[in-house]
Amino acid sequence: MNSPEYYGHPRREMAAFIPEDTKVILDIGCGAGAFAAGLKEGGRPLEIWGVEMCPEAAKLAGEVMDRVLVGDFSS
């Protein structure tokens, strides 16, 4: 697994681009779920799914996201 900083970066600057009426989010390359955790801490009622290639990071993401799919889905 790469460094924790790589998989744990919360990307707070991206939250401003999510419309207020959003109910479901698909986070491609969700890492350890830091972005989802930040959104859920904000109190918005969101269902957040993630896709992550690294099994170790995906396991961590599964602790904060509603569902995480693990693998390479490019083909």
One Martini backbone bead per residue (centre of mass of N, CA, C, O) as a GRO file, in nm:
protein
   75
    1MET     BB    1   0.098   0.035   0.021
    2ASN     BB    2   0.082   0.335   0.019
    3SER     BB    3   0.074   0.609   0.162
    4PRO     BB    4  -0.151   0.749   0.379
    5GLU     BB    5  -0.169   1.022   0.231
    6TYR     BB    6  -0.282   0.915  -0.034
    7TYR     BB    7  -0.548   0.759   0.095
    8GLY     BB    8  -0.617   1.016   0.322
    9HIS     BB    9  -0.716   1.242   0.144
   10PRO     BB   10  -0.999   1.463   0.176
   11ARG     BB   11  -1.073   1.686  -0.037
   12ARG     BB   12  -1.233   1.956   0.061
   13GLU     BB   13  -1.250   2.128  -0.209
   14MET     BB   14  -1.481   1.935  -0.344
   15ALA     BB   15  -1.749   1.988  -0.183
   16ALA     BB   16  -1.843   2.249  -0.346
   17PHE     BB   17  -1.936   2.058  -0.610
   18ILE     BB   18  -2.179   1.960  -0.441
   19PRO     BB   19  -2.491   1.951  -0.451
   20GLU     BB   20  -2.738   1.991  -0.213
   21ASP     BB   21  -2.939   1.756  -0.358
   22THR     BB   22  -2.759   1.532  -0.299
   23LYS     BB   23  -2.770   1.162  -0.228
   24VAL     BB   24  -2.555   1.029  -0.435
   25ILE     BB   25  -2.220   0.880  -0.434
   26LEU     BB   26  -1.937   0.824  -0.656
   27ASP     BB   27  -1.609   0.712  -0.559
   28ILE     BB   28  -1.336   0.726  -0.754
   29GLY     BB   29  -1.078   0.652  -0.580
   30CYS     BB   30  -1.131   0.647  -0.245
   31GLY     BB   31  -0.947   0.497  -0.082
   32ALA     BB   32  -0.999   0.541   0.273
   33GLY     BB   33  -1.253   0.763   0.288
   34ALA     BB   34  -1.201   1.072   0.358
   35PHE     BB   35  -1.412   1.220   0.189
   36ALA     BB   36  -1.663   1.080   0.304
   37ALA     BB   37  -1.616   1.151   0.600
   38GLY     BB   38  -1.641   1.458   0.560
   39LEU     BB   39  -1.931   1.458   0.451
   40LYS     BB   40  -2.065   1.313   0.695
   41GLU     BB   41  -1.976   1.526   0.912
   42GLY     BB   42  -2.164   1.755   0.777
   43GLY     BB   43  -2.471   1.608   0.786
   44ARG     BB   44  -2.532   1.484   0.527
   45PRO     BB   45  -2.765   1.276   0.352
   46LEU     BB   46  -2.553   1.026   0.240
   47GLU     BB   47  -2.477   0.807  -0.026
   48ILE     BB   48  -2.163   0.620  -0.030
   49TRP     BB   49  -1.966   0.510  -0.293
   50GLY     BB   50  -1.685   0.292  -0.379
   51VAL     BB   51  -1.371   0.280  -0.570
   52GLU     BB   52  -1.094   0.037  -0.530
   53MET     BB   53  -0.781  -0.121  -0.587
   54CYS     BB   54  -0.691  -0.119  -0.291
   55PRO     BB   55  -0.759  -0.333  -0.039
   56GLU     BB   56  -0.663  -0.176   0.213
   57ALA     BB   57  -0.814   0.089   0.154
   58ALA     BB   58  -1.099  -0.034   0.118
   59LYS     BB   59  -1.129  -0.132   0.407
   60LEU     BB   60  -1.128   0.151   0.532
   61ALA     BB   61  -1.366   0.267   0.366
   62GLY     BB   62  -1.584   0.062   0.481
   63GLU     BB   63  -1.609   0.227   0.761
   64VAL     BB   64  -1.757   0.501   0.602
   65MET     BB   65  -1.902   0.360   0.381
   66ASP     BB   66  -2.168   0.198   0.230
   67ARG     BB   67  -1.982   0.110  -0.026
   68VAL     BB   68  -1.721  -0.119  -0.161
   69LEU     BB   69  -1.531  -0.159  -0.449
   70VAL     BB   70  -1.292  -0.407  -0.559
   71GLY     BB   71  -1.077  -0.301  -0.822
   72ASP     BB   72  -1.045  -0.336  -1.178
   73PHE     BB   73  -1.279  -0.147  -1.403
   74SER     BB   74  -1.154  -0.093  -1.709
   75SER     BB   75  -1.279  -0.367  -1.875
   0.00000   0.00000   0.00000
